[in-house]
Amino acid sequence: MKFRCPYCKTIIGPELHSSCPECGKAMKIPAKLQPSTSKERKKIRQTIVRKGEREKKKLGIETSSNPLRKPAVTFMLLMLIAAVGALLLGRSNDMPKKRKRLPEDRATLELRALYIASDRFFYDCGRYPTPDEYLKALVINPGLRSWRGPYVNIIKPDPWKNRYIYIVSNNTITVYSSGADGIAGTDDDIYPYEDLDPKSSE
């Protein structure tokens, strides 16, 4: 009995083949002609594998021996990565959260920035902003040719939404916040530096 390839019509011969030796296409072997015992089927599978390896070598294709491609090793690697990620996430949750700045601290920093900016205004213009100009002169030129600002980007109210108090007297300035109660001259007033606080000299 001879077999013929259904694709290229090449006569193969009396031996069974899983693929045509001429065109290389796979052929389905009729069930009645397939080997009946598991030993014979195993032998055919081994023959096919060996033939495939020989064809790979001819084409210069090497079989990968990378152990990471094995399912068991890949699963273990993924488990290890997951464990390390969970450990790092746990440590980040245990880290103390950044402390939110208190309103008093924020007011002190803003007052220091305004105080320093007012000094720079003085060095450039020869005077401090007038009470009418207020601290806006640090942001917008009030019409002075020697103005080199802006000395600050914006003038904001204090953390309690009150206007910072600005006083000019004898070519010196006082800038402070009336604090949480919004009333100037009380104990909760905030100054940029301790030595400028009248309470510190008492």
Buried (B, 14 or more C-beta within 10 A) or exposed (E): EEBEBEEEEEEBEEEBBEBBEEEEEEBEBEEEEEEEEEEEEEEBEEEEEEBEEEEEEEEEEEEEEEEEEEEEEEEEEEEEEEEEEEEEEEEEEEEEEEEEEEBBEBBBEBBBBBBEBBEBBBEBBEEBBEEEBBBEBBBEEBEBEEBEBBBBEEBEEBBBEBBBBBEBEEEEBBBBBBBBEBEEEEEEBBBBEEEBBEEEEE
